[in-house]
Amino acid sequence: MEMSSTEMMLKGYGLTTAEFTYHMPDYSHVLNTYVWQDYDLAPDHERLFKFVEFWQRELDGPLHSVRFTHRKMISPGEWRNVKGILNLH
């Protein structure tokens, strides 16, 4: 069973965004970009590296470069359990 995005963030995962620049298969002098996002753990970035390996193994457009950023959406100090509801009229 796959975890929800909230569960992943509580376990330390953050949103990783990568921009792949690659050579077009039929026109090797033309570059194109592809943006990829997934929840991943820093600093290992296992899911990102698995996607890079998939790209190199399965896709025809050779990679020129990969730029990525990682942001933790929730850190342990920011999470708190709220037990009440406030109704505003």
Secondary structure, 3 states (H helix, E strand, C coil): CCCCHHHHHHCCCEEEEEEEEEECCCCCCCEEEEEEEEEECCCCCHHHHHHHHHHHHHCCCCEEEEEEEEECCCCHHHCCCCCCCCCCC
